[in-house]
C-alpha cells in the first residue's frame, strides 16, 4: 500500500510503498477513504510523543470501510463504513469499566502507538469497543474529522466545561478543534469570543457562531480583551491550540469561579498562573477525546443539522500533499480542516 512515512523526527516525510497491515484477533483493517491533518500529527512528527517508534506512519482522524476482520471480532463485517476515536480503548481496564474509555489505561492510538491512517489501509485495535458506524448520508470527509478534533471539542464543551445557555465562552486558537468548539458552544446557547492571530481564522469563527473576536496579532493582552468584552471574564475558556501563551491567556480570561479547559496538547510543562486559580476559585480541567459509546448525541445533532462539521473542511488533498502540509503546520497551524484522500 501507499503511505506517508518519516524515518527521523522533524525531517521530511515521503510517500512510499509499504506492506499492508494485518488485523489483530480483536481488531480490523480499514481501507482509508479520508484522513484529517491535526496539530497532534505535527507534535508526533516533531518527536514530542515518546510512544512513537521510527519509521512511522502518522494519522489518527479517519473514516473508511472495513476490509479485514480479526477472528475474535463479533460486531463488524467487511464492507461496513466506520470511523473511530483517536483513543482506541482496551475495553477491560478499570477506566473502561467505568465508561471512561477516553483515558483507557491500555489505550492504543493510530498514528502514535502504531502506524496510522496517512495510508491506504490502517489497522485498528479492539474493534467491538471502538468502531462507530458511519451512516450513508455522512460523507467520509466529514466523518474523518469527528474522531479527534470535533469529538474532543464536543466533550470538552458539553461534558467537561458543562457550558450552559447564556454563558460566555472564550476559545483561544481557531484551528480545527477551536472552530469545532466555537460551533458547539454557540449551538449550546453560549456567547463565544474567538481569539486567534489569523484574520481568516476569525472570519471562520464568526461563521461558526462567534459573537466577538479578538485579533491576537493586534492585541498585546488577549486575556484583558476577553474580560472587557465579556463584562468581567468568560465563564468558560478553552486553550484549543496548546502553548504557554494560550494556556496562560485562557486562565487569565476567566471571571471568578470560571472553568479553564486544556484541549490543545502542550509539548512540555508550562507555567499556569495558579495564584489566580486559587484567588478566583477557578477550575482547571483537561479533555482527552471522547469514547465511542458517547458519540450518539453528537451524531444526532450532526444529522439534525444543528452541528455542521462539514463546514469546517477547507481543503481536500491527495495523499502526496501530506508530507509538505505536515511540515508546514508548525509555522502556520492554519484554520479549518485539511483532509487527505489516500485513494487519490
C-alpha positions as CSV (number, residue, x, y, z in Angstrom):
1,X,0.0,0.0,0.0
2,X,1.0,3.7,-0.3
3,X,1.6,5.5,2.9
4,X,3.3,8.7,4.3
5,X,6.4,7.6,6.2
6,X,9.0,9.5,8.2
7,X,12.2,8.0,9.5
8,X,13.6,10.9,11.6
9,X,11.8,13.4,13.7
10,X,11.3,16.8,12.1
11,X,12.7,15.6,8.8
12,X,10.8,15.4,5.6
13,X,8.3,12.5,5.3
14,X,7.7,10.8,1.9
15,X,5.0,8.7,0.3
16,X,6.2,5.2,-0.4
17,X,5.0,1.6,-0.8
18,X,4.9,-0.4,2.5
19,X,3.4,-3.8,3.4
20,X,-0.3,-3.9,4.1
21,X,-1.3,-4.2,7.8
22,X,-3.0,-7.3,9.1
23,X,-5.7,-7.3,11.8
24,X,-5.1,-8.4,15.4
25,X,-7.6,-11.1,16.5
26,X,-9.6,-8.4,18.3
27,X,-9.1,-5.8,15.5
28,X,-9.8,-4.8,11.9
29,X,-8.1,-3.4,8.9
30,X,-9.9,-0.4,7.4
31,X,-9.5,0.9,3.9
32,X,-9.0,4.6,4.5
33,X,-11.2,6.9,2.4
34,X,-10.4,10.1,4.2
35,X,-7.9,11.1,7.0
36,X,-7.6,14.5,8.6
37,X,-4.4,16.5,9.4
38,X,-4.3,17.5,13.1
39,X,-1.8,19.5,15.1
40,X,-1.2,16.3,17.1
41,X,0.2,14.8,14.0
42,X,2.7,17.6,13.8
43,X,3.6,17.1,17.5
44,X,4.3,13.4,16.7
45,X,6.4,14.3,13.7
46,X,8.4,16.7,15.8
47,X,9.3,14.0,18.3
48,X,7.1,15.3,21.2
49,X,5.4,11.9,21.7
50,X,7.7,9.2,23.3
51,X,5.4,6.4,22.2
52,X,6.3,6.7,18.6
53,X,8.6,4.1,17.0
54,X,10.5,5.0,13.9
55,X,10.0,4.6,11.0
56,X,6.4,5.8,11.4
57,X,3.2,6.5,9.5
58,X,1.2,9.3,11.1
59,X,-2.6,9.9,11.0
60,X,-5.4,9.3,13.6
61,X,-8.5,11.0,12.2
62,X,-10.1,8.7,9.7
63,X,-13.1,7.2,8.1
64,X,-13.3,4.3,5.7
65,X,-14.6,0.8,5.0
66,X,-13.7,-2.4,6.9
67,X,-11.5,-4.5,4.7
68,X,-10.5,-7.4,7.0
69,X,-11.8,-8.6,10.4
70,X,-9.9,-10.4,13.1
71,X,-11.1,-13.8,14.3
72,X,-12.5,-12.6,17.6
73,X,-14.5,-9.6,16.2
74,X,-18.2,-10.1,16.6
75,X,-20.0,-6.8,15.6
76,X,-18.3,-5.8,12.3
77,X,-18.0,-7.2,8.8
78,X,-16.1,-6.3,5.6
79,X,-17.8,-3.5,3.8
80,X,-19.0,-1.7,6.9
81,X,-18.5,2.1,6.8
82,X,-16.8,3.2,10.1
83,X,-14.9,5.9,12.0
84,X,-13.1,5.6,15.3
85,X,-12.0,7.8,18.2
86,X,-8.2,8.6,18.2
87,X,-8.1,6.7,21.6
88,X,-8.7,3.0,20.9
89,X,-9.7,1.6,24.3
90,X,-8.9,-1.9,25.6
91,X,-12.5,-2.4,26.9
92,X,-11.4,-4.3,30.0
93,X,-9.4,-2.0,32.4
94,X,-10.9,-0.2,35.3
95,X,-11.3,3.1,33.4
96,X,-13.1,1.3,30.6
97,X,-15.3,-0.5,33.1
98,X,-16.3,3.0,34.4
99,X,-17.2,4.2,30.9
100,X,-14.1,6.3,30.6
101,X,-12.5,4.8,27.5
102,X,-11.0,8.1,26.5
103,X,-8.5,7.7,29.3
104,X,-8.1,3.9,29.0
105,X,-5.1,2.5,30.9
106,X,-4.0,0.3,28.0
107,X,-5.1,2.5,25.1
108,X,-3.7,2.4,21.6
109,X,-3.7,5.3,19.2
110,X,-3.3,5.0,15.4
111,X,-0.6,7.4,14.3
112,X,1.1,7.3,17.7
113,X,1.4,3.9,19.4
114,X,1.3,2.2,16.0
115,X,1.1,3.1,12.3
116,X,-1.6,5.4,11.4
117,X,-4.1,6.5,8.7
118,X,-1.9,8.5,6.3
119,X,-2.1,5.4,4.2
120,X,-4.4,3.3,2.1
121,X,-5.1,0.9,4.9
122,X,-4.8,1.1,8.7
123,X,-5.1,-1.5,11.5
124,X,-7.4,-0.7,14.5
125,X,-7.5,-2.5,17.8
126,X,-10.4,-3.8,19.9
127,X,-12.9,-3.1,17.1
128,X,-16.0,-4.1,19.1
129,X,-15.2,-1.5,21.7
130,X,-14.1,1.3,19.4
131,X,-15.6,1.3,15.9
132,X,-18.5,3.7,15.1
133,X,-20.9,3.1,12.2
134,X,-21.0,5.9,9.6
135,X,-24.4,6.4,8.0
136,X,-24.7,6.8,4.3
137,X,-25.7,10.4,4.5
138,X,-22.5,11.3,6.2
139,X,-19.5,11.7,3.9
140,X,-16.2,10.1,4.7
141,X,-14.5,13.5,4.6
142,X,-16.9,14.8,7.3
143,X,-16.7,11.6,9.3
144,X,-12.9,11.7,9.4
145,X,-13.0,15.0,11.2
146,X,-15.1,13.6,14.1
147,X,-12.5,11.2,15.6
148,X,-10.2,13.8,17.1
149,X,-10.9,17.5,16.8
150,X,-14.7,17.5,16.7
151,X,-15.4,14.8,19.2
152,X,-12.7,16.2,21.5
153,X,-14.3,19.7,21.3
154,X,-17.8,18.3,21.8
155,X,-16.8,16.5,25.0
156,X,-14.7,19.5,26.2
157,X,-17.6,21.9,25.8
158,X,-20.6,19.7,26.8
159,X,-19.1,17.2,29.4
160,X,-16.0,18.8,30.8
161,X,-16.9,22.5,30.8
162,X,-20.7,21.9,31.1
163,X,-21.4,25.0,29.1
164,X,-24.9,26.5,29.7
165,X,-27.0,28.8,27.6
166,X,-26.1,32.5,28.1
167,X,-22.6,31.8,29.4
168,X,-19.6,33.5,27.9
169,X,-17.1,31.0,26.3
170,X,-13.6,32.1,25.1
171,X,-11.8,29.9,22.6
172,X,-8.1,30.5,22.2
173,X,-6.9,29.2,18.9
174,X,-9.2,28.8,15.9
175,X,-7.8,25.8,14.1
176,X,-9.9,22.7,13.6
177,X,-10.5,21.9,17.3
178,X,-11.0,25.6,18.1
179,X,-13.5,26.2,15.4
180,X,-15.3,23.0,16.4
181,X,-15.5,24.3,20.0
182,X,-16.9,27.7,18.7
183,X,-19.6,25.9,16.7
184,X,-20.6,23.5,19.5
185,X,-20.6,26.2,22.2
186,X,-22.7,28.5,20.1
187,X,-25.1,25.7,19.3
188,X,-25.4,25.2,23.1
189,X,-26.6,28.8,23.5
190,X,-23.3,30.3,24.7
191,X,-21.9,33.6,23.7
192,X,-18.5,32.9,22.2
193,X,-15.4,35.0,22.0
194,X,-12.8,33.6,19.5
195,X,-9.1,34.5,19.8
196,X,-6.6,33.9,17.1
197,X,-3.7,35.6,15.2
198,X,-5.2,34.9,11.8
199,X,-8.0,37.2,10.3
200,X,-9.0,34.2,8.1
201,X,-9.4,32.0,11.2
202,X,-11.5,34.7,12.9
203,X,-13.7,35.0,9.8
204,X,-14.4,31.3,10.0
205,X,-15.1,31.6,13.7
206,X,-17.7,34.2,13.0
207,X,-19.3,31.9,10.5
208,X,-19.3,29.2,13.2
209,X,-21.2,31.4,15.6
210,X,-18.7,33.5,17.5
211,X,-20.3,36.7,18.9
212,X,-17.0,38.5,19.4
213,X,-13.4,38.1,18.1
214,X,-10.0,39.1,19.4
215,X,-7.2,39.5,16.9
216,X,-4.2,38.4,18.8
217,X,-1.8,39.9,16.2
218,X,-3.1,43.4,17.2
219,X,-3.8,42.8,20.9
220,X,-1.0,42.7,23.4
221,X,-3.2,41.3,26.2
222,X,-5.8,39.0,24.9
223,X,-6.9,37.9,28.3
224,X,-7.7,41.5,29.2
225,X,-9.6,42.0,25.9
226,X,-11.7,38.9,26.7
227,X,-12.5,40.2,30.2
228,X,-13.6,43.6,28.8
229,X,-15.8,42.1,26.0
230,X,-17.5,39.7,28.5
231,X,-18.0,42.2,31.3
232,X,-15.6,40.7,33.8
233,X,-14.4,37.5,32.2
234,X,-15.6,34.3,30.5
235,X,-17.4,31.6,32.4
236,X,-15.5,29.0,30.4
237,X,-12.3,29.4,28.4
238,X,-10.6,26.7,26.3
239,X,-7.0,26.6,25.1
240,X,-7.6,24.9,21.8
241,X,-4.0,25.4,20.5
242,X,-1.6,24.3,23.2
243,X,1.1,26.8,24.1
244,X,2.4,28.6,27.2
245,X,0.9,31.8,25.9
246,X,-2.6,30.5,25.1
247,X,-2.8,28.4,28.3
248,X,-2.0,31.5,30.4
249,X,-4.3,33.7,28.4
250,X,-7.1,31.2,28.8
251,X,-6.8,31.1,32.6
252,X,-6.4,34.9,32.6
253,X,-9.6,35.3,30.6
254,X,-11.9,33.8,33.3
255,X,-14.2,35.5,35.7
256,X,-14.5,34.3,39.3
257,X,-15.2,30.6,39.6
258,X,-14.7,30.1,35.9
259,X,-13.6,26.9,34.2
260,X,-10.5,26.5,32.1
261,X,-10.3,23.5,29.8
262,X,-7.0,22.5,28.3
263,X,-7.7,20.8,24.9
264,X,-4.6,21.6,22.8
265,X,-1.6,19.4,23.5
266,X,1.3,21.0,25.4
267,X,4.7,19.6,24.3
268,X,6.3,20.4,27.6
269,X,5.3,21.6,31.1
270,X,4.2,25.2,31.1
271,X,3.6,27.7,33.9
272,X,0.0,28.1,34.9
273,X,-1.0,31.2,37.0
274,X,-2.1,29.2,40.0
275,X,-2.3,32.3,42.2
276,X,-5.2,33.4,40.0
277,X,-6.7,29.9,40.1
278,X,-6.7,30.0,43.9
279,X,-7.8,33.6,44.4
280,X,-10.7,33.3,41.9
281,X,-11.5,29.6,42.7
282,X,-11.1,28.6,39.1
283,X,-11.5,25.0,37.9
284,X,-8.7,23.7,35.7
285,X,-9.8,20.7,33.5
286,X,-8.3,18.6,30.7
287,X,-10.1,16.9,27.8
288,X,-8.8,13.9,26.0
289,X,-11.0,12.8,23.2
290,X,-14.3,11.0,23.6
291,X,-15.3,7.4,24.0
292,X,-17.1,5.6,21.1
293,X,-20.2,5.0,23.3
294,X,-20.6,8.7,23.8
295,X,-20.9,9.5,20.0
296,X,-24.7,9.1,19.6
297,X,-25.8,12.5,21.0
298,X,-23.2,14.3,18.8
299,X,-24.2,12.3,15.7
300,X,-27.8,13.1,16.4
301,X,-27.0,16.8,16.3
302,X,-25.0,16.4,13.1
303,X,-27.8,14.5,11.4
304,X,-30.3,17.2,12.5
305,X,-28.1,19.9,11.0
306,X,-27.6,21.6,14.4
307,X,-23.9,20.9,14.1
308,X,-22.2,21.3,10.7
309,X,-18.7,19.7,10.9
310,X,-18.7,19.6,7.1
311,X,-18.4,23.4,7.0
312,X,-15.0,23.2,8.8
313,X,-13.3,21.3,6.0
314,X,-11.4,23.9,3.9
315,X,-9.2,21.7,1.8
316,X,-9.2,18.1,0.5
317,X,-5.9,17.0,-0.9
318,X,-4.3,13.8,-2.4
319,X,-2.0,11.8,-0.1
320,X,1.0,13.1,-2.0
321,X,0.4,16.5,-0.5
322,X,0.6,15.3,3.1
323,X,4.3,15.5,3.8
324,X,4.5,19.2,2.9
325,X,1.3,20.0,4.8
326,X,2.5,18.2,7.9
327,X,5.8,20.1,7.9
328,X,4.1,23.4,7.3
329,X,1.8,23.1,10.3
330,X,4.4,24.2,12.9
331,X,5.0,27.5,11.2
332,X,1.3,28.1,10.4
333,X,-1.2,25.9,12.3
334,X,-3.9,27.1,9.9
335,X,-7.6,27.5,10.1
336,X,-10.2,25.0,9.2
337,X,-9.7,21.3,8.5
338,X,-7.4,19.7,5.9
339,X,-8.4,16.2,4.8
340,X,-6.3,13.8,2.7
341,X,-7.9,11.2,0.3
342,X,-5.5,8.2,0.3
343,X,-7.2,6.8,-2.8
344,X,-6.1,9.8,-4.9
